[in-house]
Amino acid sequence: MNGLNAVLATIPSPDRGVWYLGPLPIRAYALCIIAGIIVAIWWGERRWVERGGIKGEVTDIAVWAVPFGLVGGRLYHVITDNQKYFGPGKNPLAALEIWNGGLGIWGAIALGAVGAWIGCRRKGIPLPAMADALAPGIVVAQAIGRLGNYFNQELYGGDTTLPWGLEIYRRVTPEGREDALAGVAIDHTPIQVVHPTFLYELLWNLGVALLIVWADRKFRLGHGRTFALYVAGYTAGRFWIELMRTDEATLILGTRVNVFVSALVFLGAVAYFIIAKSRGEREDVAALRGTDQPVEQPADGEPVVDAEPEPEADVVVDEADDAKDKKSSPESVKPE
């Protein structure tokens, strides 16, 4: 009975991560990534307009940032997990199969920032201000993306007896071949109960989003400091969560490479957050773009005053000058 209760208390995994509409595969991982991008753009747009930006500009920047970010995320994954794609018996072309999972957040942020910089430069927008507006939406997008790992049955930790342990099932293809990504779980008896590190990171990311929104409102953070706080908060969580993961990864001195990356990026983010404080409070986006001179509108009930000189005044002055000229002219003097 105790064993049954333990199983019932755990978190079941989905029986599959791919559905088919005829020959078309619908992948949960891809849907989660797309949903995260939509949320990040929507929320970023609202925050950008509140800070003095123009509606639609975040979407314009996303046209550059999203493709760059996807390429960067995949490149980082392929570089740090190259043993999965290169070497004896490996298929290098599988490195292009992004739909099977594998995006490194560090590469996505780094190359995505390059794309955002290009977009901002074309629009005349200061990149730090745009990054501050996007920060909470990005970390929420990461949280949504972690649901894709749940459907793929990947990125989990070691065995656990905790009540929120994640059940891992054996998935097989119609041919009977074991495939954790494309297969389907016929038997829902768990082969493992593990730490759901994807869930830990999801919840941590939502907490980081709340933290940076609160700090941004209370202290009016600007000049990239909101974005730096997001990076510091995310990497602090990723550091300890990475230490719990048991999936295959590149090691340095026996430690997962992302542990070192998290620590270095955290220190860089904290340093920037402190240094940028000297730049003062949040920048005025409209002023930075030279659009800080709004047209003044008259108060209710007040007539609109035309600043141009009235033509009637010119006519009166001209008539007076003509009369003066006539008096002084020879023709105007009568002979005695």
GIURNOR-V316374 format. One record per pair of residues at least 6 apart in sequence whose C-alpha atoms are under 7 Angstrom apart, sorted by sequence separation. I is the first residue (numbers start at 0). J is the second residue. If there is no record, write none. Layout:
BEGIN
i={I;I}
j={J;J}
END
This chain:
BEGIN
i={18;19;48;83;84;85;119;148;171;172;249;250;285;297;325;17;18;84;119;170;171;248;249;17;18;170;17;84;170;172;16;17;44;84;116;172;215;16;171;172;170;171;44;170;171;43;170;211;152;169;168;241;242;40;77;211;241;40;211;168;168;238;168;169;167;168;207;166;167;238;167;237;238;76;166;167;207;76;166;207;76;152;165;166;234;73;75;151;164;165;73;151;164;165;204;72;73;164;165;234;235;72;75;164;234;72;74;72;158;159;203;72;158;159;231;71;72;158;159;230;71;157;158;156;157;231;69;71;155;156;230;231;68;71;155;156;68;71;155;156;200;228;155;227;68;154;155;227;67;68;154;67;196;227;228;227;65;64;67;64;149;196;224;148;64;63;64;224;63;145;222;60;63;145;60;60;142;221;222;220;221;222;219;220;221;142;219;142;139;138;139;29;139;138;28;135;135;135;47;47;46;157;156;157;156;157;43;155;156;43;131;154;155;134;155;131;134;154;43;128;130;131;39;42;128;131;127;128;131;134;127;130;39;38;39;39;38;36;35;35;35;35;31;32;31;31;31;28;27;28;28;27;16;15;16;13;9;10;12;8;9;10;11;12;8;9;10;11;12;9;10;5;9;16;17;124;16;123;15;15;80;14;15;80;14;79;52;51;52;50;51}
j={24;25;54;89;90;91;125;154;177;178;255;256;291;303;331;24;25;91;126;177;178;255;256;25;26;178;26;93;179;181;26;27;54;94;126;182;225;27;182;183;182;183;57;183;184;57;184;225;167;184;184;257;258;57;94;228;258;58;229;187;188;258;189;190;189;190;229;189;190;261;191;261;262;101;191;192;232;102;192;233;103;179;192;193;261;101;103;179;192;193;102;180;193;194;233;102;103;194;195;264;265;103;106;195;265;104;106;105;191;192;236;106;192;193;265;106;107;193;194;265;107;193;194;193;194;268;107;109;193;194;268;269;107;110;194;195;108;111;195;196;240;268;196;268;110;196;197;269;110;111;197;111;240;271;272;272;111;111;114;112;197;244;272;197;114;114;115;275;115;197;275;115;118;201;118;119;201;280;281;280;281;282;280;281;282;204;281;205;204;204;205;98;208;208;100;208;211;212;129;132;132;243;243;244;244;245;132;244;245;133;221;244;245;225;246;223;226;246;136;221;223;224;133;136;222;225;222;223;226;229;223;226;136;136;137;140;140;140;140;141;143;144;143;144;144;146;147;147;147;148;150;150;150;150;151;150;162;163;165;162;163;164;165;166;163;164;165;166;167;165;166;162;166;180;181;288;181;288;182;183;248;183;184;249;184;249;284;284;285;284;285}
END
